[in-house]
Amino acid sequence: MAGATRSTLANQETSGTDLAAAAAIGLSTILFVLSVASLAEQLSITGSISGVPTVTLLGGLLVLLGGTVASFGVSSRLGYVETNADHSAGLIAAVAAGIPWFLIGGGFASETLGLGAVAGLAVGVLIGGTAFAATAFPREDVGSTVPIGALSIVTGLVFLTSVLGPEWVWDLGWEQTASLTAEFVIPVLTLLNAMYAGWAAAKAYGGFGARGRHVGAYVLVYLNALSIVAFLFVLVAFTVVRGIPGLLTGAEFGWGVGPGTTVGVGGFGFTLSLPFSVPFVMNGVALMNDFQGVLPAIVGTIWLVVGAVLFAVPLGIGAAIFLTEYAEQGPFTQVVEIATNGLWSTPSIVFGLFGFAFLIPRFGNSKSLLAGMLTLGFMLLPLVLITSREAMISVPDEYRDASAALGVSKWQTIQSVVLPAALPGVVTGVILGVGRIAGETAPILLTMAGGTFVPGSQTADVIGGFEFIASPPFVTNPELLQATSALPYQLFALITAGVGLGENVANPEEFRWATALILLVVVLSFYAVGIATRYYFRRKLSYE
């Protein structure tokens, strides 16, 4: 009974320490989120949260987190908490702890104390070396927690004492005017301390040793993944918030406000009208327009991507089939692999110059939609070939052998077995490629762009532009040989190149952000179509 009582108490103590460690991990996650929000300008450093100044709140949370983390190591070393700590935290942990201490110590000595760059470097080396030794030489529980916890405590005290306050500025003293401000430095320091302390708390939660290192690695991976998702969310949200006012300029909603189409049935005619009118996406640019829009650029972008995909995907898949299923694996296939990898790494401006020098002279010596399509198609082709080939190689040879054993020909095997199994990987490659080419500016600028402000009447009508003629090539399409606009080029002209909107719109800044929002929506729409297609083929393959 006595042994059972001791076991119960030990389990309760262990549960208590696990709960405290989990709370520390949660606290580091909260600090991580607050720092990301500050960097995204969604949380003001000069403001307050629930009546508490933001910098004061961050400093207090950092001190609490650092004290909690350091207490784990001390408690483990003194035997109050049972762990499986190794004899040392390791070289990687020592370097990771020494770098921030070196930067903080050197910066404090050179700037805050005014000792100069040389003295600051010496102090930084001394403090960083001390942190390195304090991590590498003691037992793992102390080395993994005390230097990291002390770093968080010191950072929090710097915030609380206003040594680094909302008005803090560090003039870098470069030839060009440059400085670091508190609006950037405070969130970055909070972010780094949250990741360091979260890693140390996770190791403590795992009881140090091998299990603790694994748990710590998981926390770092999760925080990194969270930062990627947060960055994507902030990017999209920032663009949406800035672009919505321009997008909705002049917009109307209600029955009969949109453009209408007359429909005749049995001698009777009536008009069908859309229940909304959004001039920004329904108009081009014209003197008589009340509100200007980017419809020609939207249509031009869509046709660019569609044309590039229709050109590159069949060629890429066909080449992948030949290289994987028919060609002998040897020097030839190795050269092709090196060439395709090199082409995929080629800068887009080089493809643009190729289109300008090679394609344009062969299409009437003027910029055209067709030249832009082919240029982007050549950019997409290497990735389609690479991903298609890898997807086909990943199909097990047992599938091919089983098909051959049934007397099926090689081409029928490729058509009915290899291609269906490889299609999800092929579609993934197309998705990645479309994401690259849809936002390219340089190739469009050199091969297709016909102007920044294109009237709505000049919207490319590719389908309606086909004409049949009596002489070869028996079909022609003047629309493909006309220059038009596209959203990436329009953004380049409006923002990067400094082309002004003049009196075309009431608020040029809103017009630019709305254009960026529409480009983002178009690109994400292509992604959505590709992901839905991949899901369809995967589901179909799993059922079969």
C-alpha positions as CSV (number, residue, x, y, z in Angstrom):
1,M,0.0,0.0,0.0
2,A,2.9,2.3,0.8
3,G,4.4,1.7,-2.6
4,A,1.0,2.3,-4.3
5,T,0.7,5.7,-2.4
6,R,4.2,6.7,-3.6
7,S,3.4,5.8,-7.2
8,T,0.2,7.8,-7.1
9,L,2.0,10.8,-5.7
10,A,4.7,10.5,-8.3
11,N,2.1,10.4,-11.1
12,Q,0.4,13.5,-9.7
13,E,3.7,15.3,-9.5
14,T,4.6,14.3,-13.1
15,S,1.1,15.4,-14.3
16,G,1.6,18.8,-12.6
17,T,5.0,19.3,-14.3
18,D,3.5,18.2,-17.6
19,L,0.7,20.7,-17.2
20,A,3.2,23.5,-16.4
21,A,5.3,22.6,-19.4
22,A,2.3,22.5,-21.6
23,A,1.2,25.9,-20.3
24,A,4.7,27.2,-21.2
25,I,4.3,25.9,-24.7
26,G,0.9,27.5,-25.0
27,L,2.4,30.8,-23.7
28,S,5.1,30.7,-26.3
29,T,2.5,30.1,-29.0
30,I,0.5,33.1,-27.8
31,L,3.7,35.3,-28.0
32,F,4.4,33.9,-31.4
33,V,0.9,34.9,-32.7
34,L,1.2,38.4,-31.1
35,S,4.6,39.0,-32.7
36,V,3.3,37.9,-36.2
37,A,0.3,40.1,-35.8
38,S,2.6,43.0,-34.9
39,L,4.8,42.4,-37.9
40,A,1.6,42.4,-40.1
41,E,0.6,45.7,-38.6
42,Q,-2.5,44.2,-37.2
43,L,-1.3,44.9,-33.7
44,S,0.2,48.3,-32.9
45,I,3.3,48.5,-30.8
46,T,2.3,51.9,-29.6
47,G,-1.2,50.7,-28.7
48,S,-2.6,48.6,-25.9
49,I,-4.3,45.2,-25.3
50,S,-7.2,45.2,-22.8
51,G,-5.8,48.5,-21.4
52,V,-2.2,47.2,-21.0
53,P,0.4,48.8,-23.3
54,T,1.5,46.3,-25.9
55,V,5.2,46.5,-25.2
56,T,4.6,46.1,-21.4
57,L,2.3,43.0,-22.0
58,L,4.9,41.4,-24.3
59,G,7.7,42.1,-21.8
60,G,5.7,40.6,-18.9
61,L,4.8,37.5,-20.8
62,L,8.4,37.0,-21.9
63,V,9.6,37.3,-18.2
64,L,7.0,34.8,-17.1
65,L,7.9,32.4,-20.0
66,G,11.6,32.7,-19.3
67,G,11.2,32.1,-15.6
68,T,9.0,29.0,-16.2
69,V,11.4,27.5,-18.7
70,A,14.5,28.1,-16.5
71,S,12.7,26.6,-13.5
72,F,12.3,23.3,-15.3
73,G,16.0,22.9,-15.8
74,V,16.8,23.8,-12.2
75,S,14.1,21.6,-10.8
76,S,15.3,18.7,-12.9
77,R,18.9,19.2,-11.9
78,L,18.0,19.3,-8.2
79,G,16.0,16.1,-8.5
80,Y,12.5,17.7,-7.9
81,V,11.4,16.5,-11.3
82,E,12.3,13.1,-12.7
83,T,13.7,13.3,-16.2
84,N,16.0,11.5,-18.6
85,A,18.4,14.3,-19.2
86,D,21.7,13.5,-21.1
87,H,25.1,14.7,-20.0
88,S,25.0,17.7,-22.5
89,A,22.5,19.6,-24.6
90,G,24.8,19.2,-27.6
91,L,26.7,21.4,-30.0
92,I,23.7,22.5,-32.1
93,A,21.8,23.8,-29.0
94,A,24.9,25.6,-27.8
95,V,25.4,27.4,-31.1
96,A,21.6,28.2,-31.2
97,A,21.9,29.7,-27.7
98,G,25.2,31.6,-28.3
99,I,24.1,33.5,-31.4
100,P,21.3,35.5,-29.9
101,W,23.3,36.3,-26.8
102,F,26.2,37.4,-29.1
103,L,23.9,39.8,-31.0
104,I,22.2,41.2,-28.0
105,G,25.4,41.6,-26.0
106,G,27.2,43.2,-28.9
107,G,24.3,45.5,-29.8
108,F,23.8,46.6,-26.2
109,A,27.5,47.4,-25.7
110,S,28.0,49.3,-29.0
111,E,24.8,51.2,-29.2
112,T,23.2,51.5,-25.7
113,L,26.5,51.9,-23.8
114,G,28.1,53.7,-26.7
115,L,31.4,51.7,-26.6
116,G,31.7,51.5,-30.4
117,A,31.8,48.7,-32.9
118,V,35.1,47.1,-31.8
119,A,34.2,47.0,-28.1
120,G,30.7,45.8,-29.0
121,L,32.1,42.9,-31.0
122,A,34.4,42.0,-28.1
123,V,31.5,42.1,-25.6
124,G,29.3,40.1,-27.9
125,V,31.9,37.4,-28.3
126,L,32.3,37.3,-24.5
127,I,28.6,37.0,-23.8
128,G,27.9,34.7,-26.7
129,G,30.8,32.5,-25.7
130,T,29.5,32.4,-22.1
131,A,26.1,31.3,-23.3
132,F,27.6,28.7,-25.5
133,A,29.6,27.2,-22.6
134,A,26.5,27.4,-20.3
135,T,24.6,25.3,-22.8
136,A,27.3,22.8,-23.9
137,F,29.0,21.9,-20.7
138,P,26.2,21.5,-18.0
139,R,23.8,18.6,-18.0
140,E,21.1,18.8,-20.7
141,D,18.3,19.9,-18.4
142,V,20.2,23.0,-17.3
143,G,21.9,23.7,-20.6
144,S,18.7,23.5,-22.6
145,T,16.7,25.8,-20.4
146,V,18.6,28.2,-18.2
147,P,20.4,30.2,-21.1
148,I,17.2,30.2,-23.1
149,G,15.1,31.2,-20.2
150,A,17.6,33.9,-19.2
151,L,17.4,35.3,-22.7
152,S,13.7,35.6,-22.6
153,I,13.8,37.2,-19.1
154,V,16.4,39.8,-20.2
155,T,14.4,40.6,-23.3
156,G,11.3,41.0,-21.3
157,L,13.1,43.3,-18.8
158,V,14.4,45.4,-21.7
159,F,10.8,45.9,-22.8
160,L,9.5,46.6,-19.3
161,T,12.1,49.2,-18.4
162,S,11.6,51.0,-21.8
163,V,15.3,50.5,-22.7
164,L,13.7,49.3,-26.0
165,G,10.4,51.2,-26.1
166,P,7.9,52.1,-28.8
167,E,9.9,55.2,-29.9
168,W,13.3,53.4,-30.0
169,V,15.3,53.9,-33.2
170,W,18.7,52.5,-34.1
171,D,20.5,54.5,-36.9
172,L,22.7,52.0,-38.7
173,G,25.1,54.7,-39.9
174,W,25.3,53.5,-43.4
175,E,26.0,55.8,-46.4
176,Q,22.3,55.7,-47.3
177,T,19.7,56.5,-44.7
178,A,18.7,53.3,-42.9
179,S,17.6,52.5,-39.4
180,L,15.9,49.8,-37.3
181,T,12.7,50.8,-35.5
182,A,10.9,49.4,-32.5
183,E,8.0,48.5,-34.7
184,F,10.2,45.9,-36.4
185,V,12.7,45.0,-33.7
186,I,10.2,44.3,-30.8
187,P,8.1,41.8,-32.8
188,V,11.2,40.1,-34.2
189,L,12.8,39.7,-30.7
190,T,9.4,38.4,-29.3
191,L,9.1,36.0,-32.2
192,L,12.6,34.6,-31.7
193,N,12.2,34.3,-28.0
194,A,8.9,32.5,-28.4
195,M,10.4,29.9,-30.7
196,Y,13.5,29.4,-28.5
197,A,11.5,29.2,-25.3
198,G,8.8,27.0,-26.9
199,W,11.6,24.6,-28.0
200,A,13.1,24.5,-24.5
201,A,9.6,24.0,-22.9
202,A,8.8,21.2,-25.3
203,K,12.1,19.4,-24.4
204,A,11.2,19.7,-20.8
205,Y,7.7,18.4,-21.5
206,G,9.3,15.3,-23.1
207,G,11.6,14.8,-20.1
208,F,14.7,15.7,-22.1
209,G,16.8,13.0,-23.6
210,A,15.8,11.5,-27.0
211,R,12.0,11.9,-26.4
212,G,12.5,15.5,-25.3
213,R,14.5,16.4,-28.4
214,H,11.8,14.8,-30.6
215,V,9.1,16.8,-28.9
216,G,11.1,20.0,-29.2
217,A,11.7,19.4,-32.9
218,Y,8.0,18.9,-33.4
219,V,7.2,22.2,-31.7
220,L,9.7,24.0,-33.9
221,V,8.2,22.4,-37.0
222,Y,4.7,23.3,-35.9
223,L,5.6,26.9,-35.2
224,N,7.3,27.1,-38.5
225,A,4.3,25.7,-40.3
226,L,2.1,28.1,-38.3
227,S,4.3,31.0,-39.5
228,I,3.9,30.0,-43.1
229,V,0.1,29.7,-42.8
230,A,0.0,33.0,-40.9
231,F,2.1,34.7,-43.6
232,L,-0.2,33.4,-46.3
233,F,-3.2,34.5,-44.4
234,V,-1.8,38.0,-43.7
235,L,-0.8,38.4,-47.3
236,V,-4.2,37.5,-48.6
237,A,-6.0,39.5,-45.9
238,F,-3.8,42.6,-46.4
239,T,-4.5,42.5,-50.1
240,V,-8.2,42.0,-49.6
241,V,-8.5,44.8,-47.1
242,R,-6.6,47.2,-49.4
243,G,-8.3,46.1,-52.6
244,I,-12.0,45.8,-51.6
245,P,-12.7,49.6,-51.7
246,G,-11.4,50.0,-55.2
247,L,-13.1,46.8,-56.3
248,L,-16.5,48.0,-55.1
249,T,-16.2,51.5,-56.4
250,G,-19.4,52.2,-58.3
251,A,-20.7,48.7,-57.5
252,E,-24.5,48.1,-57.3
253,F,-26.5,45.1,-56.2
254,G,-30.2,44.4,-56.9
255,W,-32.4,43.1,-59.7
256,G,-31.9,44.8,-63.0
257,V,-28.8,46.8,-62.2
258,G,-26.3,44.6,-64.1
259,P,-25.8,44.3,-67.9
260,G,-28.7,42.6,-69.7
261,T,-29.2,40.3,-72.6
262,T,-32.4,40.2,-74.7
263,V,-33.9,36.8,-75.2
264,G,-36.7,36.0,-77.6
265,V,-39.1,33.1,-77.2
266,G,-42.0,32.5,-79.5
267,G,-42.2,36.0,-80.8
268,F,-41.9,37.5,-77.3
269,G,-38.7,39.1,-76.1
270,F,-37.5,39.9,-72.6
271,T,-34.3,41.1,-71.0
272,L,-32.3,39.1,-68.5
273,S,-30.1,41.2,-66.3
274,L,-27.5,40.3,-63.7
275,P,-28.4,41.2,-60.1
276,F,-25.2,43.0,-59.6
277,S,-22.9,45.5,-61.4
278,V,-19.2,45.8,-60.5
279,P,-17.6,48.2,-63.0
280,F,-14.1,47.4,-61.9
281,V,-14.3,43.9,-63.4
282,M,-16.9,44.6,-66.1
283,N,-15.5,47.7,-67.7
284,G,-12.4,48.6,-69.6
285,V,-11.1,52.2,-69.9
286,A,-13.1,54.7,-71.9
287,L,-13.7,58.4,-71.7
288,M,-17.5,58.0,-71.3
289,N,-17.2,55.5,-68.5
290,D,-18.3,56.6,-65.1
291,F,-16.0,54.0,-63.5
292,Q,-13.0,52.5,-65.1
293,G,-12.1,48.8,-65.0
294,V,-9.6,46.0,-65.8
295,L,-11.8,43.6,-67.8
296,P,-9.4,43.4,-70.8
297,A,-6.5,42.6,-68.5
298,I,-8.5,39.9,-66.7
299,V,-9.4,38.2,-70.0
300,G,-5.9,38.6,-71.3
301,T,-4.5,36.9,-68.2
302,I,-6.9,34.0,-68.5
303,W,-6.2,33.4,-72.1
304,L,-2.5,33.6,-71.5
305,V,-2.6,30.8,-68.9
306,V,-5.1,28.7,-70.9
307,G,-3.0,28.9,-74.1
308,A,0.3,28.1,-72.2
309,V,-1.3,25.1,-70.6
310,L,-2.8,23.8,-73.9
311,F,0.7,24.2,-75.5
312,A,2.9,22.8,-72.7
313,V,0.9,20.0,-71.1
314,P,0.4,17.7,-74.1
315,L,4.1,18.2,-75.1
316,G,5.4,17.7,-71.6
317,I,3.3,14.5,-71.0
318,G,4.2,13.1,-74.4
319,A,7.9,13.7,-73.8
320,A,7.6,12.1,-70.3
321,I,6.0,9.0,-71.8
322,F,8.7,8.6,-74.3
323,L,11.6,9.2,-71.8
324,T,10.0,6.9,-69.2
325,E,8.4,4.1,-71.2
326,Y,10.3,3.9,-74.5
327,A,13.8,5.5,-74.3
328,E,16.8,3.6,-73.1
329,Q,18.0,4.9,-69.7
330,G,21.4,6.2,-70.5
331,P,23.4,9.4,-71.5
332,F,20.5,10.7,-73.7
333,T,17.9,10.7,-70.9
334,Q,20.5,12.1,-68.5
335,V,21.2,15.0,-70.8
336,V,17.5,15.7,-71.2
337,E,17.0,15.6,-67.4
338,I,19.8,18.1,-66.9
339,A,18.5,20.3,-69.7
340,T,14.9,20.4,-68.3
341,N,16.1,21.2,-64.8
342,G,18.3,24.0,-66.2
343,L,15.3,25.4,-68.2
344,W,13.1,25.4,-65.1
345,S,15.7,27.4,-63.3
346,T,16.2,29.9,-66.1
347,P,15.0,33.4,-65.1
348,S,11.8,34.5,-66.7
349,I,13.4,37.6,-68.3
350,V,15.5,35.2,-70.5
351,F,12.3,33.5,-71.7
352,G,10.9,37.0,-72.4
353,L,14.0,37.9,-74.5
354,F,13.7,34.6,-76.3
355,G,10.0,35.4,-77.2
356,F,11.0,38.9,-78.2
357,A,13.9,37.9,-80.5
358,F,12.5,34.6,-81.8
359,L,8.7,34.5,-81.7
360,I,7.7,38.1,-82.4
361,P,9.5,38.3,-85.8
362,R,7.6,35.2,-86.9
363,F,4.2,36.6,-85.9
364,G,4.0,39.8,-87.8
365,N,6.9,41.5,-86.1
366,S,4.6,42.9,-83.4
367,K,3.6,41.9,-79.9
368,S,0.7,39.5,-79.7
369,L,-1.3,37.3,-77.5
370,L,0.0,34.2,-79.3
371,A,3.6,35.2,-78.7
372,G,2.8,35.6,-75.0
373,M,1.1,32.2,-74.8
374,L,4.0,30.4,-76.4
375,T,6.6,32.2,-74.2
376,L,4.8,31.2,-71.0
377,G,4.2,27.7,-72.5
378,F,8.0,27.3,-72.9
379,M,8.4,28.4,-69.3
380,L,5.8,25.8,-68.1
381,L,7.0,22.9,-70.3
382,P,10.1,21.9,-68.2
383,L,8.1,21.6,-65.0
384,V,5.4,19.6,-66.7
385,L,8.0,17.2,-68.1
386,I,9.9,16.9,-64.8
387,T,6.8,16.2,-62.7
388,S,5.1,13.9,-65.3
389,R,8.3,11.8,-65.6
390,E,8.7,11.5,-61.8
391,A,5.0,10.6,-61.5
392,M,5.3,7.9,-64.1
393,I,8.5,6.5,-62.6
394,S,6.7,6.2,-59.2
395,V,4.1,3.9,-60.7
396,P,5.2,0.4,-59.6
397,D,6.5,-1.9,-62.3
398,E,4.1,-4.6,-61.0
399,Y,1.3,-2.7,-62.7
400,R,3.0,-2.8,-66.0
401,D,4.0,-6.5,-65.6
402,A,0.4,-7.5,-64.7
403,S,-1.0,-5.7,-67.7
404,A,1.6,-7.3,-70.0
405,A,0.7,-10.7,-68.6
406,L,-2.9,-10.2,-69.7
407,G,-1.7,-9.6,-73.3
408,V,-2.2,-5.9,-73.3
409,S,0.0,-3.9,-75.6
410,K,2.5,-1.4,-74.3
411,W,0.6,1.6,-75.5
412,Q,-2.7,0.3,-74.0
413,T,-0.8,-0.3,-70.7
414,I,0.4,3.3,-70.7
415,Q,-3.0,4.6,-71.6
416,S,-5.1,2.5,-69.2
417,V,-2.6,1.9,-66.3
418,V,0.4,4.2,-66.2
419,L,-1.3,7.5,-67.0
420,P,-4.3,7.2,-64.7
421,A,-1.9,6.3,-61.8
422,A,0.4,9.2,-62.6
423,L,-2.3,11.8,-63.3
424,P,-2.4,13.2,-59.7
425,G,1.3,13.9,-59.8
426,V,1.1,15.4,-63.3
427,V,-1.7,17.7,-62.2
428,T,0.4,18.8,-59.2
429,G,3.2,19.8,-61.5
430,V,0.7,21.8,-63.7
431,I,-0.6,23.6,-60.6
432,L,2.8,24.6,-59.5
433,G,3.7,25.8,-63.0
434,V,0.5,27.8,-63.5
435,G,1.2,29.5,-60.2
436,R,4.5,30.7,-61.6
437,I,3.5,31.8,-65.1
438,A,0.2,33.4,-64.1
439,G,2.0,36.2,-62.2
440,E,5.0,36.7,-64.5
441,T,5.6,40.2,-65.8
442,A,8.8,40.3,-67.8
443,P,7.8,37.8,-70.6
444,I,4.4,39.6,-71.0
445,L,6.1,43.0,-71.1
446,L,8.4,41.9,-74.0
447,T,6.0,39.7,-76.0
448,M,2.4,40.7,-75.5
449,A,1.6,43.9,-73.6
450,G,-0.2,46.4,-75.7
451,G,-1.0,49.1,-73.2
452,T,-1.9,49.8,-69.6
453,F,-5.4,51.1,-70.2
454,V,-7.2,49.0,-72.7
455,P,-10.8,49.9,-73.7
456,G,-13.5,47.3,-72.9
457,S,-14.2,47.0,-76.6
458,Q,-10.7,45.6,-77.1
459,T,-11.2,42.6,-74.9
460,A,-9.7,39.5,-76.6
461,D,-12.4,37.4,-78.2
462,V,-10.3,34.3,-79.0
463,I,-13.1,31.8,-79.6
464,G,-15.1,34.2,-81.8
465,G,-12.0,35.2,-83.7
466,F,-11.5,31.9,-85.6
467,E,-12.0,32.2,-89.3
468,F,-11.8,29.6,-92.0
469,I,-10.1,30.4,-95.2
470,A,-9.5,28.7,-98.6
471,S,-5.7,28.6,-98.5
472,P,-3.3,27.0,-95.9
473,P,-3.4,27.0,-93.0
474,F,-7.2,27.1,-93.7
475,V,-7.9,28.7,-90.3
476,T,-6.8,32.0,-88.9
477,N,-7.5,34.1,-85.8
478,P,-6.6,37.7,-85.9
479,E,-7.4,38.0,-82.1
480,L,-4.3,35.9,-81.3
481,L,-2.1,38.3,-83.3
482,Q,-3.3,41.4,-81.4
483,A,-1.5,42.9,-78.5
484,T,-3.5,43.1,-75.3
485,S,-3.0,43.7,-71.6
486,A,-2.7,41.4,-68.6
487,L,-3.0,41.9,-64.9
488,P,0.7,41.4,-64.0
489,Y,1.8,43.9,-66.6
490,Q,-0.9,46.3,-65.6
491,L,0.4,46.2,-62.0
492,F,3.9,46.8,-63.3
493,A,2.9,49.8,-65.2
494,L,0.8,51.3,-62.5
495,I,3.1,50.7,-59.6
496,T,6.7,49.7,-60.5
497,A,7.0,51.8,-63.6
498,G,5.2,54.7,-62.1
499,V,2.5,55.1,-64.7
500,G,-0.2,57.3,-63.3
501,L,-3.9,57.0,-63.7
502,G,-4.5,60.7,-64.1
503,E,-8.2,61.4,-64.0
504,N,-9.3,57.9,-65.0
505,V,-10.3,57.0,-61.4
506,A,-11.0,59.0,-58.3
507,N,-8.5,57.1,-56.2
508,P,-5.4,55.7,-58.0
509,E,-4.2,53.9,-54.9
510,E,-7.4,52.0,-54.5
511,F,-7.3,51.2,-58.2
512,R,-3.8,49.6,-57.9
513,W,-4.7,47.5,-54.8
514,A,-7.9,46.4,-56.5
515,T,-5.9,45.2,-59.5
516,A,-3.6,43.3,-57.2
517,L,-6.6,41.7,-55.5
518,I,-8.1,40.6,-58.9
519,L,-4.7,39.1,-59.9
520,L,-4.6,37.2,-56.6
521,V,-8.2,35.9,-57.2
522,V,-7.4,34.8,-60.8
523,V,-4.2,32.9,-59.7
524,L,-6.0,31.3,-56.7
525,S,-8.9,30.3,-59.0
526,F,-6.4,28.4,-61.3
527,Y,-5.0,26.8,-58.1
528,A,-8.5,25.8,-57.1
529,V,-9.3,24.3,-60.5
530,G,-6.1,22.3,-60.4
531,I,-6.6,21.0,-56.9
532,A,-10.1,20.0,-57.7
533,T,-8.9,18.1,-60.8
534,R,-6.2,16.4,-58.7
535,Y,-8.7,15.4,-56.1
536,Y,-11.0,14.0,-58.8
537,F,-8.3,11.8,-60.3
538,R,-7.1,10.6,-56.9
539,R,-10.6,9.7,-55.9
540,K,-11.3,7.9,-59.2
541,L,-8.0,6.0,-58.8
542,S,-8.8,4.9,-55.3
543,Y,-12.2,3.6,-56.4
544,E,-10.7,1.6,-59.2
